[in-house]
């Protein structure tokens, strides 16, 4: 694994989640309903107070049509 890309690719999950939601122009309520969680849980994830379960990460990645690595901030694409 290349070290030069690992620092550049590091984006916090919470930042990526907010970025994706903003790009889609949807609310926390809308994403919560789409993946079957509460709006409060989305808020906790975006504010780094909780981490999603693997099944919720997969649901988010499927909803946004992105890879888990992208969602987790490990890659830029």
N, C-alpha and C positions, 0 to 999 in steps of 0.2 A: 504494500500500500504506500502510495506516495505521500510524503509529509507536506509537500508544498500545496497540495490540493486540500488537505484535511483542514488547515486553518482557514482557508478561503471559503470552504463549503460549510463551515459551522454557522448555522442559524438556529436559534432556539426554536423548539417546537411551538412554544406559545406565539412567537413572532410569525412563524410560518402559518399557523392556524388563523391568526388575525389577517394576515396578508391575503390568504386564499379567500376568506370570507368577504373581505373588502372588494377583491377583484370580481367576485360573483355578485356583489351588491345585495347580499342577504343579511338578515339579522341573526342573532344568536337563537332566537325563538325558531326561526325557519330551519336552521341547521339541526337544532335539537330535535325538532319534529321529524326531520328527514332521516335521522339515524336512530331515533328512538331513545333519546336521553332527555334530561331536563335542561332548561335554559341555564339554570344555576350551575350545572356541571360544565357546560361550555364556558361559562364565565370563570369558573375555577381553573380550567385548563389554560385559558387565555391569560390569566393572571398568575400562573405558575404556582397555584396553591394545591393542585392535585395533578396526577398524571393519569392519562387514560389507560384502560385495560387494552390488551392486545386486540380483543374483538372490537372495541371502539376505535382503535387505530385503523383497523382494516375497514370498518364502516366509513370512517372519514376519508381514507385513501380512495375507496370505491366511489364515494359521493363526489369528490373533487377530481376523480380520474387521474390520480398521481400515484407514484410509487411510495411505499413505506419509507424508503430512504429519503426521498424528497420531503415528505411530510415531517420526518424527524430532523431535517436540516443537515443530513449527511451528504446530499448531492444538490446541485443547482438545477438539475433537469429530471 
